[in-house]
């Protein structure tokens, strides 16, 4: 927080703050305990290069501890700005509770965050000596644990930005419930997500040893399991706001998953049933997978490929927004399917009937026997076969807007 206080009002501000702190805490605070950056408005912001000879308790501005030669930070309680501990001599933080903006402990000698409860900006622990997060409960922006030696997140409940655990020593997420941004778990020692309930953006389990998604219910972005052979079930996960990439993984069970807002890549995976899944927002690739049952799936917003799967019926699927590719599949029954907005490829199938189908937006690709079998449903334009639609495109567009 970059305070803009008029130079002639700095002393007045210090007196005001010291009186307020004394009244609130019962301890005595004097104006000389308060540091305020006194740069005039519109000038470049100045960082306080504090030394062990200065005994400020409240610092309103950025502070760098590189020149602080003692190993214990005894006096500072609150920093309303950025705090830079990089390459400092400090090993112990005695009274510090709050850092309003970024806290950089990279390459520092600090061993514990001790009494710090809140960091308002980014926490950087890159190659630091911190082993314990102490009383820390929230990080307002990103948290970088890359190459850190912290093993447990302890009491930390919320990281509002990205969380990078790659190549870290972290094993236990402790009480962590929310990651607001991207979560990277690759090359970490994390095997379980524990109490983590929500990831606001992408979740990457690529090259990770995570095997248990714990209490995770929502991921706002995409979920990637590239080269992860540990996860077998998505367990409590209900919503994915981006894409789901399960290609060549060992995932067998989608758990409680209901919605994938973007693409779903199941190519070559071991999932046999889609279970509770009702919606895939964009394209779906089930080719060469062990899938045999679509469960409650009702809508695919883009194209879908069922080549070399064990699916025989489309069951509850009513809508495909792109192409429906059944080429060389085992599908014999379209189930409740009504609308295919793109092409319909049924060549090489033993499809029994097109009954129930109301609209195909593109051409129908079929073999010679099927042209005879389904001739009552087909019409030919410029040598290509099309479905005799029972409803108009305008009706579909209207229903999609609702």
C-alpha positions in Angstrom: 0.0 0.0 0.0 1.7 3.2 -1.2 0.5 5.9 1.2 0.3 9.5 -0.1 0.6 11.7 2.9 1.5 15.3 2.7 4.9 16.0 4.1 3.6 18.6 6.6 1.1 16.1 7.9 3.4 13.1 8.6 4.0 14.1 12.2 0.3 14.5 12.7 -0.4 11.1 11.2 2.2 9.4 13.5 0.7 11.0 16.6 -2.8 9.8 15.5 -1.7 6.2 14.8 0.3 5.9 18.0 -2.6 7.1 20.1 -5.0 4.7 18.3 -2.6 1.7 18.8 -2.1 2.6 22.4 -5.9 2.7 23.0 -6.6 -0.5 21.1 -3.7 -2.6 22.6 -3.2 -1.3 26.0 0.5 -1.0 25.2 2.3 2.3 24.9 3.1 3.4 21.3 5.0 6.7 20.6 5.2 8.6 17.3 8.9 7.5 16.9 7.6 3.9 16.7 5.9 4.8 13.5 7.7 5.1 10.1 5.9 6.8 7.2 7.3 7.2 3.8 7.5 11.0 3.4 8.0 11.3 -0.3 5.8 13.9 -1.8 2.9 12.9 -4.0 3.7 11.8 -7.6 7.4 11.1 -6.9 8.9 7.7 -7.2 8.3 5.5 -4.2 11.2 5.0 -1.8 11.9 1.8 0.0 13.2 2.0 3.6 16.5 0.1 3.9 16.1 -0.6 7.6 19.0 -1.4 9.9 19.2 -2.9 13.4 19.7 0.6 14.8 16.1 1.5 13.9 13.3 0.3 16.1 10.1 1.0 14.2 7.0 -1.0 15.2 4.7 0.1 12.4 6.0 0.8 8.9 3.9 2.5 6.4 5.8 1.9 3.1 8.0 -0.7 1.5 10.9 -2.1 3.5 14.1 -4.0 2.7 15.9 -5.9 5.4 19.1 -6.6 3.6 21.1 -4.1 5.7 19.6 -5.4 9.0 22.5 -7.3 10.6 20.9 -8.9 13.7 19.4 -12.4 13.4 16.2 -11.5 15.3 13.7 -8.9 14.1 12.6 -7.7 17.5 10.4 -4.6 17.0 8.5 -4.6 13.7 4.8 -5.6 14.1 3.1 -4.4 11.0 4.3 -3.5 7.5 1.8 -1.6 5.3 3.7 -2.2 2.1 6.1 -4.7 0.6 8.6 -6.6 2.8 11.9 -7.8 1.3 13.8 -10.4 3.3 15.9 -11.7 0.4 19.5 -12.4 1.4 18.9 -10.8 4.8 20.6 -12.0 8.1 17.3 -12.3 9.9 16.5 -15.8 11.2 13.6 -15.1 13.5 10.6 -12.8 13.3 9.6 -12.0 16.8 6.5 -9.7 16.7 5.6 -9.3 13.0 1.9 -10.1 12.4 0.8 -8.4 9.2 2.3 -7.6 5.8 -0.1 -5.7 3.7 1.5 -6.3 0.3 4.2 -8.7 -1.0 6.5 -10.7 1.3 9.7 -11.9 -0.4 11.6 -14.6 1.6 13.5 -16.0 -1.3 17.1 -16.9 -0.5 16.5 -15.6 3.1 17.6 -17.1 6.4 14.2 -16.8 8.1 13.2 -20.2 9.5 9.6 -19.6 10.5 6.9 -17.0 9.7 6.0 -17.3 13.4 3.3 -14.8 14.3 2.5 -13.6 10.8 -1.3 -14.1 10.3 -1.9 -12.4 7.0 0.1 -11.5 3.8 -1.9 -9.2 1.6 0.1 -9.7 -1.6 2.4 -12.4 -2.9 4.4 -14.8 -0.7 7.7 -15.9 -2.3 9.6 -18.8 -0.6 11.8 -19.7 -3.5 14.9 -21.4 -2.1 14.3 -19.9 1.4 15.1 -21.5 4.7 11.5 -21.2 5.9 10.4 -24.6 7.3 7.3 -23.4 9.2 4.5 -21.1 8.2 3.6 -20.4 11.8 0.2 -18.7 12.3 -0.2 -17.7 8.6 -3.9 -18.0 7.6 -4.2 -16.2 4.3 -2.2 -15.0 1.3 -3.9 -12.3 -0.8 -2.2 -13.1 -4.1 0.2 -15.8 -5.3 2.2 -18.2 -3.2 5.4 -19.5 -4.6 6.8 -22.7 -2.8 9.1 -23.7 -5.7 12.3 -25.2 -4.3 11.2 -24.4 -0.8 11.7 -26.7 2.2 8.3 -26.2 3.8 6.6 -29.6 4.3 3.3 -28.5 5.7 1.1 -25.5 5.1 -0.2 -25.7 8.7 -2.9 -23.2 9.5 -2.9 -21.5 6.0 -6.6 -21.6 4.8 -6.6 -19.3 1.7 -4.3 -18.5 -1.1 -6.3 -16.0 -3.3 -3.9 -16.1 -6.3 -1.8 -18.9 -7.9 -0.1 -21.6 -5.9 3.1 -23.1 -7.2 4.2 -26.3 -5.4 6.4 -27.5 -8.2 9.8 -29.0 -7.1 8.9 -28.1 -3.5 9.1 -30.2 -0.3 5.5 -29.6 0.5 3.8 -32.9 1.5 0.7 -31.7 3.5 -1.7 -28.9 2.5 -2.7 -28.6 6.2 -5.9 -26.5 6.6 -5.8 -25.1 3.1 -9.4 -24.8 1.6 -9.1 -22.3 -1.3 -6.7 -21.5 -4.1 -8.1 -18.6 -6.0 -5.9 -18.9 -9.1 -3.8 -21.6 -10.8 -2.5 -24.6 -8.8 0.6 -26.4 -9.9 1.4 -29.7 -8.2 4.0 -31.2 -10.6 7.2 -32.6 -9.1 6.0 -32.0 -5.5 5.7 -34.4 -2.6 1.9 -33.9 -2.3 -0.1 -37.1 -2.5 -3.5 -35.8 -1.1 -5.3 -32.5 -1.5 -6.8 -32.9 2.0 -9.3 -30.2 2.9 -8.8 -28.2 -0.3 -12.3 -27.5 -1.7 -11.8 -25.0 -4.5 -9.3 -24.0 -7.2 -10.3 -20.9 -9.0 -8.4 -21.4 -12.2 -6.4 -24.3 -13.8 -5.3 -27.3 -11.8 -2.2 -29.1 -13.1 -1.4 -32.6 -11.8 1.1 -33.1 -14.6 4.1 -35.1 -13.5 2.7 -35.2 -9.9 2.3 -38.0 -7.4 -1.1 -36.7 -6.2 -3.4 -39.8 -5.8 -6.3 -38.4 -3.7 -8.3 -35.3 -4.7 -9.6 -35.1 -1.1 -12.5 -32.6 -0.6 -12.0 -30.8 -3.9 -15.4 -29.9 -5.4 -14.7 -27.1 -7.9 -12.0 -26.1 -10.4 -12.7 -22.9 -12.3 -10.3 -23.6 -15.1 -8.9 -26.8 -16.8 -7.7 -30.0 -15.1 -4.7 -31.7 -16.4 -3.5 -35.2 -15.5 -0.7 -35.5 -18.0 1.8 -38.3 -17.0 0.0 -38.7 -13.7 -0.6 -42.4 -13.1 -1.8 -42.2 -9.4 -5.3 -40.7 -9.5 -8.0 -43.3 -9.9 -11.1 -41.3 -9.0 -12.2 -37.6 -9.2 -14.1 -38.2 -6.0 -16.0 -35.1 -4.8 -15.2 -32.9 -7.9 -18.5 -31.6 -9.3 -17.6 -28.7 -11.6 -14.7 -28.0 -14.0 -14.9 -24.6 -15.6 -12.3 -25.4 -18.3 -11.3 -28.6 -20.0 -10.6 -32.1 -18.6 -7.6 -33.9 -20.0 -7.6 -37.6 -19.1 -5.7 -38.9 -22.1 -3.7 -42.1 -21.3 -4.3 -41.7 -17.5 -5.3 -44.4 -15.0 -8.5 -42.5 -13.9 -11.3 -45.0 -13.7 -14.1 -43.1 -11.9 -15.4 -39.6 -12.4 -16.9 -39.5 -9.0 -19.5 -36.7 -8.5 -18.5 -34.8 -11.6 -21.5 -33.1 -13.3 -20.2 -30.3 -15.5 -17.2 -29.8 -17.8 -17.5 -26.3 -19.4 -15.0 -26.8 -22.2 -13.3 -29.8 -23.8 -13.2 -33.4 -22.4 -10.3 -35.6 -23.6 -10.9 -39.2 -22.6 -8.8 -40.6 -25.5 -7.3 -43.9 -24.4 -8.4 -43.6 -20.7 -9.8 -46.3 -18.5 -13.1 -44.6 -17.5 -16.0 -47.0 -18.2 -19.0 -44.8 -17.2 -19.6 -41.1 -17.2 -21.7 -41.4 -14.0 -23.2 -38.1 -12.9 -21.8 -36.0 -15.8 -24.6 -34.2 -17.6 -22.8 -31.5 -19.6 -19.7 -31.1 -21.7 -19.5 -27.5 -23.0 -17.3 -28.1 -26.1 -15.6 -31.0 -27.8 -15.4 -34.5 -26.4 -13.0 -37.3 -27.5 -13.8 -40.7 -26.2 -11.9 -42.6 -29.0 -9.8 -45.7 -28.1 -11.1 -45.5 -24.5 -12.8 -48.2 -22.3 -16.0 -46.2 -22.1 -19.2 -48.2 -22.4 -21.9 -46.2 -20.5 -22.7 -42.5 -20.9 -24.6 -42.3 -17.6 -26.6 -39.0 -17.3 -24.8 -37.1 -20.1 -27.4 -34.9 -21.8 -25.4 -32.3 -23.8 -22.2 -31.9 -25.7 -21.6 -28.4 -27.0 -19.1 -29.3 -29.7 -18.1 -32.3 -31.6 -17.7 -35.9 -30.2 -15.8 -39.0 -31.3 -16.9 -42.5 -30.2 -14.4 -44.4 -32.4 -13.2 -47.7 -30.9 -15.2 -47.4 -27.6 -17.6 -49.9 -26.0 -20.6 -47.6 -26.1 -23.7 -49.2 -27.7 -26.3 -46.6 -26.8 -26.2 -42.8 -26.5 -28.7 -43.1 -23.6 -29.7 -39.7 -22.3 -27.7 -37.6 -24.7 -30.1 -35.2 -26.5 -27.8 -32.5 -28.0 -24.5 -32.4 -29.9 -23.4 -28.9 -30.9 -20.9 -30.0 -33.5 -20.1 -33.2 -35.4 -21.2 -36.6 -34.1 -18.6 -39.2 -35.2 -19.8 -42.8 -34.7 -17.5 -44.2 -37.4 -16.2 -47.7 -36.4 -18.0 -47.5 -33.1 -20.3 -50.1 -31.4 -23.2 -47.7 -31.2 -26.5 -49.3 -32.3 -28.9 -47.0 -30.5 -29.1 -43.2 -30.6 -31.1 -43.2 -27.3 -32.8 -39.8 -26.7 -30.7 -37.9 -29.3 -32.6 -35.1 -31.0 -30.2 -32.6 -32.4 -26.8 -32.8 -34.1 -25.7 -29.3 -35.3 -22.8 -30.5 -37.4 -22.2 -33.6 -39.5 -23.4 -37.1 -38.5 -21.0 -39.9 -39.4 -22.5 -43.3 -39.0 -20.4 -45.2 -41.5 -19.2 -48.6 -40.4 -21.8 -48.9 -37.6 -24.8 -51.2 -37.0 -27.2 -48.4 -36.1 -30.7 -49.8 -35.9 -32.7 -46.6 -36.3 -32.7 -42.8 -36.7 -36.0 -42.6 -34.9 -36.2 -39.7 -32.4 -33.6 -37.7 -34.3 -35.1 -34.3 -35.2 -32.3 -32.2 -36.7 -28.9 -32.6 -38.3 -27.2 -29.4 -39.4 -24.6 -30.9 -41.7 -24.3 -33.9 -44.0 -24.8 -37.5 -43.0 -21.9 -39.8 -43.9 -23.0 -43.4 -44.3 -22.2 -46.5 -46.3 -24.2 -48.0 -49.2 -26.3 -50.3 -47.0 -27.3 -47.5 -44.7 -28.3 -45.3 -47.7 -31.0 -47.9 -48.5 -31.9 -48.7 -44.8 -32.5 -45.0 -43.9 -33.7 -43.7 -47.3 -37.0 -42.4 -45.9 -35.0 -40.1 -43.5 -32.6 -38.8 -46.1 -32.5 -36.3 -48.9 -29.8 -35.7 -51.5 -28.3 -32.3 -52.4 -25.4 -32.0 -54.8 -24.5 -35.6 -54.3 -24.4 -35.4 -50.6 -26.8 -36.9 -48.1 -28.7 -34.8 -45.5 -31.3 -35.6 -42.9 -34.9 -34.6 -43.5 -35.1 -32.3 -40.6 -38.3 -32.2 -38.5 -37.6 -28.8 -36.9 -36.1 -25.6 -38.3 -32.7 -24.3 -37.4 -34.3 -21.1 -36.0 -36.1 -23.2 -33.4 -32.8 -24.6 -32.3 -31.2 -21.2 -32.1 -34.1 -19.9 -30.1 -33.9 -22.8 -27.6 -30.1 -22.3 -27.2 -30.7 -18.7 -26.2 -33.1 -19.6 -23.5 
